[in-house]
Amino acid sequence: MKIVVLVKEVPDTYGDRKLSLETGLADRDANDRVLDEVGERALEAALSYAERNSNAEVVLLSMAPAEAQASIRKGLAMGAGSAVQIADPALRGADLCLTAEVLAAAARHIGFDLIISGNQSTDGSGGVIGAMVAELLDAPAALNLISLEIGADGVRGVRSTDTGTVEISAPLPAVVSITEALPEARFPNFKGIMAAKKKPFETLALSDLGIDALDPAAARSIMIGLHEKPPRDAGVKIFDEGDAGQRLADFLADNRLA
């Protein structure tokens, strides 16, 4: 079984996040860049299955700038067998539609039985890539799972809903997205770090996938304006001079909060 795991390099969630006012894109040099945690959990699910099944192959797939290679290699150090990175200057600022198109084309290039991803990244938080990739690949999708069981012929899992939980199953080949309810990822050890340097790492450009990022006929979104978020104003303070209750009620009513 070939399991493709979608991973993404993101700004460290514990650091400040900033936008470049010149490009409108995230300033990824403002703090450390790391693999998205939910993507690491997706990798952990794949590796746990591969440890129990010797015929399983785990491949990392990432659409990221060339300098993200070090982050992707962390996934190899954790235990993935190989990695494929799509790095092309034309992908700078790619929207969700283009991102899904590229990842789906790369998955076809690699070949897959199962694709696992996180439900949403911590930088863009789009939460739709799994569904879009499944649609483009014409594959069944089991999304936003809080548990996952991989079998030789299909996958099973549980998804939370507003009223409880629902059990989901899908035959292979399939696309799965998981939430942070799944187990945390393992830490790479020294042996894994050294082995990662020798593992296959393929880099693709858009031309390798037959995709034109500037195709006017394709569905794309563009940014037409950008402004820095203004600083927050100080809140209103109400001091009790015998009429605080009435003043508070008036404030809530004036701001349509009551």
DRENDO-1510 file (C-alpha; in Angstrom, 1 decimal, always signed):
<recs>
REC; n; res; u; v; w
REC; 1; MET; +0.0; +0.0; +0.0 .
REC; 2; LYS; +1.3; +3.5; -0.9 .
REC; 3; ILE; +0.3; +6.1; +1.6 .
REC; 4; VAL; +0.8; +9.7; +0.6 .
REC; 5; VAL; +0.9; +12.2; +3.4 .
REC; 6; LEU; +0.3; +15.9; +2.7 .
REC; 7; VAL; +2.6; +18.1; +4.9 .
REC; 8; LYS; +3.1; +21.8; +4.9 .
REC; 9; GLU; +5.7; +24.2; +6.3 .
REC; 10; VAL; +4.1; +26.9; +8.4 .
REC; 11; PRO; +5.2; +29.8; +10.6 .
REC; 12; ASP; +5.6; +28.6; +14.2 .
REC; 13; THR; +2.3; +28.8; +15.9 .
REC; 14; TYR; +4.0; +30.0; +19.1 .
REC; 15; GLY; +5.4; +33.1; +17.3 .
REC; 16; ASP; +3.9; +36.3; +16.0 .
REC; 17; ARG; +2.2; +36.1; +12.6 .
REC; 18; LYS; +2.7; +39.0; +10.2 .
REC; 19; LEU; +1.6; +39.9; +6.7 .
REC; 20; SER; +3.9; +41.6; +4.2 .
REC; 21; LEU; +2.1; +44.8; +3.2 .
REC; 22; GLU; +3.9; +44.7; -0.1 .
REC; 23; THR; +2.9; +41.3; -1.2 .
REC; 24; GLY; -0.1; +40.5; +1.0 .
REC; 25; LEU; +1.5; +37.2; +1.8 .
REC; 26; ALA; +2.5; +35.8; +5.2 .
REC; 27; ASP; +5.9; +37.0; +6.2 .
REC; 28; ARG; +7.5; +33.6; +6.7 .
REC; 29; ASP; +10.8; +35.0; +7.8 .
REC; 30; ALA; +9.2; +36.8; +10.8 .
REC; 31; ASN; +9.7; +33.7; +13.0 .
REC; 32; ASP; +10.7; +30.0; +12.8 .
REC; 33; ARG; +9.2; +27.8; +10.1 .
REC; 34; VAL; +8.1; +24.3; +11.1 .
REC; 35; LEU; +6.0; +21.4; +9.8 .
REC; 36; ASP; +2.3; +21.9; +10.7 .
REC; 37; GLU; +1.5; +19.9; +13.8 .
REC; 38; VAL; -1.7; +18.4; +12.4 .
REC; 39; GLY; +0.3; +17.3; +9.3 .
REC; 40; GLU; +2.8; +15.6; +11.6 .
REC; 41; ARG; -0.1; +13.7; +13.3 .
REC; 42; ALA; -1.3; +12.6; +9.8 .
REC; 43; LEU; +2.2; +11.3; +9.2 .
REC; 44; GLU; +2.2; +9.5; +12.6 .
REC; 45; ALA; -1.0; +7.7; +11.6 .
REC; 46; ALA; +0.6; +6.5; +8.3 .
REC; 47; LEU; +3.8; +5.5; +10.1 .
REC; 48; SER; +1.9; +3.5; +12.8 .
REC; 49; TYR; +0.2; +1.5; +10.0 .
REC; 50; ALA; +3.5; +1.0; +8.1 .
REC; 51; GLU; +5.1; -0.4; +11.3 .
REC; 52; ARG; +2.5; -3.1; +11.4 .
REC; 53; ASN; +2.5; -3.8; +7.7 .
REC; 54; SER; +5.7; -4.3; +5.9 .
REC; 55; ASN; +4.2; -3.8; +2.5 .
REC; 56; ALA; +3.2; -0.2; +3.3 .
REC; 57; GLU; +5.1; +2.7; +1.8 .
REC; 58; VAL; +4.9; +6.2; +3.2 .
REC; 59; VAL; +5.6; +9.2; +0.9 .
REC; 60; LEU; +5.6; +12.8; +1.9 .
REC; 61; LEU; +4.0; +15.3; -0.5 .
REC; 62; SER; +4.4; +19.1; -0.1 .
REC; 63; MET; +3.9; +22.2; -2.2 .
REC; 64; ALA; +6.4; +24.6; -0.7 .
REC; 65; PRO; +9.3; +26.9; -1.7 .
REC; 66; ALA; +12.7; +25.4; -2.1 .
REC; 67; GLU; +13.9; +26.5; +1.3 .
REC; 68; ALA; +11.3; +24.4; +3.0 .
REC; 69; GLN; +13.3; +21.2; +2.2 .
REC; 70; ALA; +14.8; +21.1; +5.7 .
REC; 71; SER; +11.3; +21.0; +7.3 .
REC; 72; ILE; +10.2; +18.3; +4.9 .
REC; 73; ARG; +13.2; +16.2; +5.7 .
REC; 74; LYS; +12.1; +16.2; +9.3 .
REC; 75; GLY; +9.2; +14.0; +8.1 .
REC; 76; LEU; +11.8; +11.7; +6.5 .
REC; 77; ALA; +13.7; +11.6; +9.8 .
REC; 78; MET; +10.4; +10.6; +11.6 .
REC; 79; GLY; +10.2; +7.5; +9.3 .
REC; 80; ALA; +8.7; +8.4; +5.9 .
REC; 81; GLY; +10.3; +6.5; +3.1 .
REC; 82; SER; +10.6; +9.3; +0.5 .
REC; 83; ALA; +9.4; +12.8; -0.2 .
REC; 84; VAL; +8.1; +14.8; -3.2 .
REC; 85; GLN; +8.2; +18.6; -3.1 .
REC; 86; ILE; +6.6; +20.8; -5.7 .
REC; 87; ALA; +8.7; +24.0; -5.8 .
REC; 88; ASP; +8.0; +26.6; -8.4 .
REC; 89; PRO; +8.2; +30.4; -8.3 .
REC; 90; ALA; +4.8; +30.6; -10.0 .
REC; 91; LEU; +3.2; +29.1; -7.0 .
REC; 92; ARG; +4.0; +32.0; -4.7 .
REC; 93; GLY; +0.7; +33.1; -3.2 .
REC; 94; ALA; -1.2; +30.2; -4.7 .
REC; 95; ASP; -4.9; +30.1; -3.7 .
REC; 96; LEU; -6.7; +27.0; -2.5 .
REC; 97; CYS; -7.9; +26.1; -6.0 .
REC; 98; LEU; -4.4; +26.1; -7.5 .
REC; 99; THR; -3.0; +24.4; -4.4 .
REC; 100; ALA; -5.5; +21.5; -4.7 .
REC; 101; GLU; -4.9; +21.2; -8.4 .
REC; 102; VAL; -1.1; +20.9; -7.9 .
REC; 103; LEU; -1.4; +18.4; -5.1 .
REC; 104; ALA; -3.9; +16.3; -7.0 .
REC; 105; ALA; -1.6; +16.3; -10.1 .
REC; 106; ALA; +1.4; +15.4; -7.9 .
REC; 107; ALA; -0.6; +12.5; -6.3 .
REC; 108; ARG; -1.4; +11.1; -9.7 .
REC; 109; HIS; +2.3; +11.4; -10.6 .
REC; 110; ILE; +3.4; +9.5; -7.5 .
REC; 111; GLY; +0.5; +7.0; -7.4 .
REC; 112; PHE; -1.4; +6.3; -4.2 .
REC; 113; ASP; -3.7; +4.0; -2.4 .
REC; 114; LEU; -4.4; +6.4; +0.4 .
REC; 115; ILE; -3.8; +10.2; +0.9 .
REC; 116; ILE; -3.8; +11.5; +4.5 .
REC; 117; SER; -3.7; +15.1; +5.5 .
REC; 118; GLY; -4.5; +17.4; +8.4 .
REC; 119; ASN; -8.0; +18.9; +8.4 .
REC; 120; GLN; -6.6; +22.5; +8.1 .
REC; 121; SER; -3.3; +24.2; +8.3 .
REC; 122; THR; -2.5; +26.7; +11.1 .
REC; 123; ASP; -1.5; +29.5; +8.7 .
REC; 124; GLY; -4.3; +29.5; +6.0 .
REC; 125; SER; -6.9; +27.6; +8.0 .
REC; 126; GLY; -8.8; +26.9; +4.7 .
REC; 127; GLY; -10.0; +23.5; +5.8 .
REC; 128; VAL; -11.0; +22.4; +2.3 .
REC; 129; ILE; -7.9; +21.0; +0.6 .
REC; 130; GLY; -8.7; +17.4; +1.5 .
REC; 131; ALA; -12.2; +17.7; +0.0 .
REC; 132; MET; -10.9; +19.5; -3.1 .
REC; 133; VAL; -8.1; +17.0; -3.7 .
REC; 134; ALA; -10.5; +14.1; -3.4 .
REC; 135; GLU; -12.9; +15.8; -5.9 .
REC; 136; LEU; -10.1; +16.3; -8.4 .
REC; 137; LEU; -8.9; +12.7; -8.0 .
REC; 138; ASP; -12.5; +11.4; -8.1 .
REC; 139; ALA; -11.8; +9.5; -4.9 .
REC; 140; PRO; -14.0; +9.0; -1.8 .
REC; 141; ALA; -13.2; +11.3; +1.1 .
REC; 142; ALA; -13.4; +10.7; +4.8 .
REC; 143; LEU; -12.8; +14.1; +6.3 .
REC; 144; ASN; -12.2; +15.7; +9.8 .
REC; 145; LEU; -11.7; +12.4; +11.5 .
REC; 146; ILE; -11.1; +12.1; +15.3 .
REC; 147; SER; -10.0; +8.5; +14.9 .
REC; 148; LEU; -8.7; +6.5; +12.0 .
REC; 149; GLU; -8.3; +2.8; +11.2 .
REC; 150; ILE; -6.5; +1.8; +8.0 .
REC; 151; GLY; -7.2; -1.6; +6.5 .
REC; 152; ALA; -5.9; -3.4; +3.4 .
REC; 153; ASP; -9.0; -2.5; +1.4 .
REC; 154; GLY; -10.4; +0.6; +3.0 .
REC; 155; VAL; -10.4; +3.1; +5.9 .
REC; 156; ARG; -12.8; +3.6; +8.8 .
REC; 157; GLY; -13.0; +6.5; +11.2 .
REC; 158; VAL; -15.2; +8.7; +13.4 .
REC; 159; ARG; -16.1; +12.3; +12.8 .
REC; 160; SER; -17.5; +14.7; +15.4 .
REC; 161; THR; -20.8; +16.5; +14.6 .
REC; 162; ASP; -22.9; +19.1; +16.4 .
REC; 163; THR; -25.1; +16.4; +17.7 .
REC; 164; GLY; -22.6; +13.6; +18.4 .
REC; 165; THR; -20.4; +11.4; +16.3 .
REC; 166; VAL; -20.7; +9.6; +13.0 .
REC; 167; GLU; -18.8; +6.5; +11.8 .
REC; 168; ILE; -17.4; +6.8; +8.3 .
REC; 169; SER; -15.8; +4.2; +6.0 .
REC; 170; ALA; -14.4; +4.4; +2.5 .
REC; 171; PRO; -12.8; +1.9; +0.0 .
REC; 172; LEU; -9.3; +2.5; -1.3 .
REC; 173; PRO; -8.1; +4.5; -3.0 .
REC; 174; ALA; -9.3; +7.3; -0.8 .
REC; 175; VAL; -8.5; +10.7; +0.7 .
REC; 176; VAL; -8.6; +11.2; +4.5 .
REC; 177; SER; -8.1; +14.2; +6.7 .
REC; 178; ILE; -7.6; +14.0; +10.4 .
REC; 179; THR; -7.9; +16.4; +13.3 .
REC; 180; GLU; -5.6; +17.1; +16.3 .
REC; 181; ALA; -7.6; +14.5; +18.2 .
REC; 182; LEU; -5.3; +11.8; +16.8 .
REC; 183; PRO; -2.1; +10.9; +18.6 .
REC; 184; GLU; +0.9; +13.3; +18.7 .
REC; 185; ALA; +3.7; +12.7; +16.3 .
REC; 186; ARG; +6.9; +10.9; +17.4 .
REC; 187; PHE; +10.2; +12.8; +17.7 .
REC; 188; PRO; +12.9; +11.9; +15.1 .
REC; 189; ASN; +15.9; +10.1; +16.7 .
REC; 190; PHE; +19.5; +10.3; +15.7 .
REC; 191; LYS; +19.3; +7.2; +13.5 .
REC; 192; GLY; +16.3; +8.6; +11.7 .
REC; 193; ILE; +18.0; +12.0; +11.2 .
REC; 194; MET; +21.0; +10.4; +9.6 .
REC; 195; ALA; +18.9; +8.0; +7.5 .
REC; 196; ALA; +16.8; +11.0; +6.2 .
REC; 197; LYS; +19.9; +12.4; +4.4 .
REC; 198; LYS; +19.9; +9.3; +2.1 .
REC; 199; LYS; +16.2; +8.9; +1.4 .
REC; 200; PRO; +14.8; +9.7; -2.0 .
REC; 201; PHE; +13.7; +13.3; -2.3 .
REC; 202; GLU; +12.1; +14.4; -5.6 .
REC; 203; THR; +11.6; +18.0; -6.5 .
REC; 204; LEU; +9.0; +18.9; -9.2 .
REC; 205; ALA; +8.1; +22.0; -11.1 .
REC; 206; LEU; +4.7; +22.9; -12.5 .
REC; 207; SER; +6.0; +21.9; -16.0 .
REC; 208; ASP; +6.5; +18.4; -14.7 .
REC; 209; LEU; +2.8; +18.3; -13.8 .
REC; 210; GLY; +1.5; +20.0; -16.9 .
REC; 211; ILE; +0.0; +22.9; -15.0 .
REC; 212; ASP; +0.0; +26.6; -16.0 .
REC; 213; ALA; -0.4; +28.7; -12.9 .
REC; 214; LEU; -1.4; +31.7; -15.1 .
REC; 215; ASP; -4.0; +29.9; -17.2 .
REC; 216; PRO; -6.8; +32.5; -17.6 .
REC; 217; ALA; -9.4; +29.8; -18.0 .
REC; 218; ALA; -8.7; +28.2; -14.6 .
REC; 219; ALA; -10.6; +29.2; -11.5 .
REC; 220; ARG; -8.2; +31.4; -9.5 .
REC; 221; SER; -8.7; +34.1; -6.8 .
REC; 222; ILE; -6.7; +37.3; -6.7 .
REC; 223; MET; -6.1; +39.9; -4.0 .
REC; 224; ILE; -7.2; +43.5; -4.9 .
REC; 225; GLY; -6.4; +45.3; -1.6 .
REC; 226; LEU; -4.6; +45.0; +1.6 .
REC; 227; HIS; -4.6; +47.0; +4.8 .
REC; 228; GLU; -2.9; +46.5; +8.2 .
REC; 229; LYS; -5.3; +45.8; +11.0 .
REC; 230; PRO; -5.7; +48.9; +13.1 .
REC; 231; PRO; -4.7; +48.7; +16.8 .
REC; 232; ARG; -7.6; +48.0; +19.2 .
REC; 233; ASP; -9.2; +50.9; +21.0 .
REC; 234; ALA; -9.3; +50.9; +24.7 .
REC; 235; GLY; -12.5; +49.5; +26.1 .
REC; 236; VAL; -15.1; +51.5; +27.9 .
REC; 237; LYS; -14.7; +51.5; +31.7 .
REC; 238; ILE; -17.8; +51.9; +33.9 .
REC; 239; PHE; -17.3; +53.0; +37.5 .
REC; 240; ASP; -20.1; +52.4; +39.9 .
REC; 241; GLU; -21.5; +55.6; +41.2 .
REC; 242; GLY; -24.9; +54.2; +41.9 .
REC; 243; ASP; -26.0; +54.0; +38.3 .
REC; 244; ALA; -23.5; +51.4; +36.9 .
REC; 245; GLY; -26.3; +48.9; +36.2 .
REC; 246; GLN; -28.2; +51.3; +34.0 .
REC; 247; ARG; -25.1; +52.6; +32.3 .
REC; 248; LEU; -24.0; +49.0; +31.5 .
REC; 249; ALA; -27.5; +48.2; +30.1 .
REC; 250; ASP; -27.4; +51.3; +28.0 .
REC; 251; PHE; -23.9; +50.4; +26.7 .
REC; 252; LEU; -25.1; +46.9; +25.7 .
REC; 253; ALA; -28.2; +48.3; +24.0 .
REC; 254; ASP; -26.3; +51.0; +22.1 .
REC; 255; ASN; -23.9; +48.3; +20.8 .
REC; 256; ARG; -26.7; +45.9; +19.9 .
REC; 257; LEU; -25.4; +43.4; +22.4 .
REC; 258; ALA; -28.6; +43.0; +24.3 .
</recs>
